[in-house]
Amino acid sequence: MAQIMDGRGLSEGIREKVKEDIAKLQQYGIAVGLGLLQIGENPASRQYFFATKKACSKVGISTYQFKLPETASVNEILNVVHSINRDERVNGLLVLFPLPGRINARRIVNEIAPEKDIDGLGSLSVGRLAADESTFQIFKEGHYEMLYECRFMPTVSSFLPCTPFGVIRLLEHYGTGIKGKHAVVVGKSLAVGKPLSLMLLAKEATVTVCHRETHDMGNFTRQADIICTATGVRGLIRGDMVREGAVVVDIGINVLDDGSIVGDVDFESVEKRASFITPVPGGVGPVTIAMLLENTVRSAQRNEFFKSPLMPG
């Protein structure tokens, strides 16, 4: 029977560290702010807004809501993004997805200033991750000191996507080991699948990426030491697709008619074969929000460092 990888404990630890860092900044009169850009009234984006706002209030991050109607044009949205880029109150900007179907989401995300792209989805952030220029952030304490070394100066304003970064932190928190393991990532989205595969490669795993055109997916997942799935397809990963002792990370979210939430994994059958497994909800989700908070306070710290490099520690 698998051990449950509960993300709430790790999340609390990250939030406590964020609170401490914010308190230190406040000693110098520095406030930390997060901008939340919402277009339209999509229930999922509204729910994420309230969850994020609640989390921010608990650690001392001020939130600023920028809300536009469903009918807002691309130019109107971009004008708001540009104004937030210049807003000194805002250290990070989170665009609440999904956007209306007629809006090119990449066009919007790519206009966020890299130093405020705390969800790490802009082309510059993604490119620096792919080029292995920002992956030093996924290594444990002791490596963060490299942050301000001269050779890292071009990339200190780049952030890693919160969900895949949270997955790495969760795996390490439970001591599952990544180096030398065969990791299968199911899903190739720019928000989760692609960056997660790059982070696992940086941690020296052997990585296979499966997607909707993969034939006989079970042939690949049965070879995996670690399975990470993020497709939003309920019951996609079954017990007969998982080898004995594998680590299974369920990043999928499916809202059922009764309002309950399930993931991509058929939990009951997979739990019997896996060594570790994440629940949905309560697994990756809490860590994702915690990473968002951490990236936001890190943005404030970096911003102040560049403006006042001689500020006492």
C-alpha positions in Angstrom: 0.0 0.0 0.0 1.4 3.4 -1.0 2.5 6.2 1.3 0.4 9.3 0.7 2.4 12.3 -0.3 0.3 15.0 1.4 1.3 18.4 0.1 -0.2 20.4 2.9 2.7 19.8 5.3 5.3 20.9 2.8 3.1 23.8 1.9 2.9 25.0 5.5 6.7 24.9 5.8 7.1 27.0 2.6 4.5 29.5 3.8 6.2 29.9 7.2 9.5 30.7 5.4 7.7 33.2 3.2 6.2 34.9 6.3 9.7 35.2 7.8 11.1 36.7 4.6 8.2 39.2 4.3 8.7 40.2 8.0 12.4 41.0 7.2 11.5 43.1 4.2 8.9 45.0 6.2 11.6 46.0 8.6 13.0 48.1 5.8 9.5 49.4 4.8 9.2 47.1 1.8 5.8 45.7 1.1 5.2 42.6 -1.1 2.4 42.7 -3.6 0.8 40.3 -6.1 -1.3 41.3 -9.0 -4.2 39.1 -10.1 -5.5 39.6 -13.6 -8.9 38.2 -14.3 -10.8 38.4 -17.6 -14.5 37.4 -17.5 -16.3 35.3 -14.9 -15.0 31.8 -15.5 -15.8 29.8 -12.3 -12.3 28.1 -12.2 -10.5 31.4 -12.4 -12.7 33.0 -9.8 -12.1 30.0 -7.5 -8.3 30.3 -8.0 -8.5 34.0 -7.3 -10.1 33.6 -3.9 -7.8 30.7 -3.0 -4.7 32.8 -3.9 -6.0 35.9 -2.2 -6.7 33.9 1.0 -3.2 32.4 0.9 -1.6 35.8 0.3 -3.4 37.4 3.3 -2.1 34.7 5.6 1.5 35.4 4.9 1.4 39.2 4.5 1.3 39.6 0.7 -1.0 42.4 -0.5 -3.2 41.4 -3.5 -4.3 43.8 -6.3 -7.2 42.6 -8.5 -7.3 43.8 -12.1 -10.6 42.7 -13.5 -11.7 43.1 -17.1 -15.0 42.0 -18.8 -15.3 38.9 -21.0 -15.6 41.3 -24.0 -12.2 43.0 -23.3 -10.0 43.3 -26.4 -6.4 42.1 -26.6 -5.2 45.7 -26.7 -7.2 46.5 -23.5 -5.7 43.5 -21.7 -2.2 44.4 -22.9 -2.6 48.0 -21.7 -3.4 46.6 -18.2 -0.4 44.3 -18.3 1.9 47.1 -19.3 0.5 49.3 -16.4 1.1 46.5 -14.0 4.7 46.1 -15.3 5.3 49.7 -14.2 3.4 49.4 -10.9 5.9 49.5 -8.0 3.3 48.0 -5.7 3.2 44.7 -7.7 6.1 42.3 -7.4 4.4 39.5 -9.4 1.6 39.2 -11.9 -0.6 36.1 -12.1 -2.9 35.8 -15.1 -6.0 33.7 -14.1 -6.7 31.0 -16.6 -8.6 30.1 -18.6 -8.9 33.2 -20.7 -11.8 33.7 -23.2 -11.3 31.4 -26.2 -10.8 34.2 -28.7 -7.8 35.6 -26.7 -4.3 34.4 -27.5 -3.0 33.5 -24.0 0.6 33.5 -25.2 0.3 37.0 -26.5 -0.7 38.1 -23.0 1.7 36.1 -20.9 4.7 37.2 -23.1 4.0 40.8 -22.3 4.6 40.3 -18.6 7.9 41.7 -17.5 10.2 38.7 -16.7 10.9 40.0 -13.2 7.2 39.9 -12.5 6.4 36.6 -14.4 6.2 34.7 -11.1 4.4 31.7 -12.8 7.4 31.3 -15.2 5.3 31.0 -18.3 6.6 33.8 -20.5 8.9 32.9 -23.4 12.0 34.3 -21.7 11.4 32.3 -18.6 10.6 29.1 -20.5 13.6 29.7 -22.8 16.0 30.1 -19.8 14.6 26.9 -18.3 15.1 25.0 -21.5 18.7 26.4 -21.8 19.4 25.2 -18.3 20.1 28.8 -17.2 17.5 29.0 -14.4 17.4 25.4 -13.1 19.8 26.2 -10.3 16.6 27.2 -8.4 15.5 23.6 -8.1 18.5 22.6 -6.0 18.4 22.6 -2.3 19.6 25.2 0.2 23.3 26.0 -0.3 22.8 26.4 -4.0 20.6 29.6 -3.5 23.8 31.5 -2.6 24.7 31.2 -6.3 21.7 33.5 -6.9 23.6 36.7 -6.8 26.9 35.6 -8.3 27.8 37.6 -11.4 27.4 34.7 -13.8 23.8 34.3 -12.8 22.9 38.0 -13.0 21.1 37.6 -16.4 18.7 35.0 -15.1 18.0 36.0 -11.5 14.8 37.6 -12.7 13.5 34.4 -14.2 11.1 32.2 -12.3 10.2 28.5 -12.6 6.5 27.5 -13.2 4.9 26.9 -9.9 3.2 23.5 -10.4 6.2 21.6 -11.8 8.5 23.3 -9.3 6.1 22.2 -6.6 6.3 18.6 -7.9 10.1 18.6 -7.6 9.9 20.0 -4.1 7.3 17.4 -3.1 9.4 14.5 -4.5 12.4 15.7 -2.6 10.4 16.3 0.6 9.4 12.7 0.7 12.9 11.5 -0.2 11.8 9.5 -3.3 15.0 10.2 -5.2 15.1 11.5 -8.8 18.7 11.1 -10.0 19.1 8.1 -12.3 15.4 7.2 -12.1 13.2 6.7 -15.2 10.5 9.4 -15.0 7.4 9.3 -17.3 5.6 12.6 -17.7 2.1 12.2 -19.2 1.0 15.5 -20.8 3.1 18.0 -22.7 1.5 21.3 -21.8 3.7 24.4 -21.5 2.3 25.0 -18.0 3.2 21.6 -16.5 4.4 18.8 -18.8 7.2 20.4 -20.7 8.8 22.4 -17.9 8.5 19.4 -15.5 10.3 17.2 -18.0 13.1 19.8 -18.2 13.4 20.0 -14.4 13.5 16.2 -14.1 16.3 16.2 -16.7 18.2 18.8 -14.8 17.9 16.5 -11.7 19.5 13.8 -13.9 16.4 11.6 -14.4 15.9 9.7 -17.7 12.7 11.3 -19.0 10.0 10.0 -21.3 7.1 12.2 -22.3 3.7 10.7 -23.3 0.8 12.5 -24.8 -2.5 12.0 -26.6 -0.8 10.5 -29.7 1.3 8.0 -27.7 0.4 4.5 -28.6 0.1 1.9 -25.8 0.9 4.4 -23.0 1.0 1.6 -20.5 4.0 0.2 -22.2 5.9 3.3 -21.1 4.3 3.8 -17.6 5.0 0.2 -16.6 8.8 1.0 -17.1 8.7 4.1 -14.9 10.1 4.6 -11.5 8.3 7.9 -11.3 5.0 8.8 -13.1 3.8 12.4 -13.3 0.5 12.9 -15.0 -1.2 16.2 -15.9 -3.8 15.7 -18.5 -7.2 16.4 -16.9 -8.4 13.0 -18.0 -10.2 11.1 -15.2 -9.0 7.6 -14.6 -6.3 7.7 -17.3 -3.7 6.0 -15.2 -4.9 2.6 -13.8 -3.3 0.1 -11.5 -2.3 -2.3 -14.4 -0.3 0.6 -15.9 1.9 1.0 -12.9 4.8 -1.2 -11.9 5.2 -2.3 -8.3 6.9 0.3 -6.1 6.6 3.2 -8.6 6.1 6.8 -7.4 2.9 8.4 -8.8 2.3 12.1 -8.8 -1.2 13.1 -9.9 -1.3 16.7 -11.2 -4.7 16.4 -13.0 -7.8 18.2 -11.9 -11.3 17.1 -12.9 -14.4 18.7 -11.3 -17.3 16.3 -11.1 -21.0 17.1 -11.3 -21.3 17.0 -7.5 -18.5 19.5 -7.1 -15.9 17.0 -5.9 -12.4 16.9 -7.4 -10.5 13.9 -8.8 -7.3 13.6 -10.7 -5.9 11.6 -13.6 -5.2 8.5 -11.5 -7.6 5.7 -10.6 -6.5 6.1 -7.0 -7.8 2.8 -5.5 -6.1 0.5 -8.0 -2.9 2.5 -8.3 -2.5 2.9 -4.5 -2.1 -0.9 -4.2 0.9 -1.0 -6.4 2.7 2.4 -5.9 5.2 3.1 -3.1 4.2 6.8 -3.0 1.1 8.5 -4.4 -0.3 12.0 -4.2 -4.0 12.5 -3.4 -6.3 14.9 -5.3 -7.1 17.3 -3.8 -4.4 17.8 -1.1 -1.3 16.7 -3.0 0.3 19.0 -5.6 -2.3 21.8 -5.3 -1.3 23.3 -2.0 2.4 23.2 -2.9 1.6 25.0 -6.2 0.1 28.0 -4.3 2.9 27.9 -1.8 5.4 28.1 -4.7 3.5 31.1 -6.1 3.9 32.9 -2.7 7.6 32.0 -2.6 8.3 33.3 -6.1 6.4 36.5 -5.3 8.5 37.2 -2.2 11.7 36.2 -4.1 10.8 38.8 -6.7 10.5 41.4 -4.1 13.9 40.4 -2.6 15.6 40.5 -6.0 14.0 43.8 -6.9 15.3 45.4 -3.7 18.7 43.8 -4.1 19.1 45.3 -7.5 17.9 48.7 -6.3 19.8 48.7 -3.0 22.7 46.2 -3.3 24.2 47.4 -0.1 21.1 46.9 2.0 22.1 45.1 5.2 21.1 41.4 5.5 
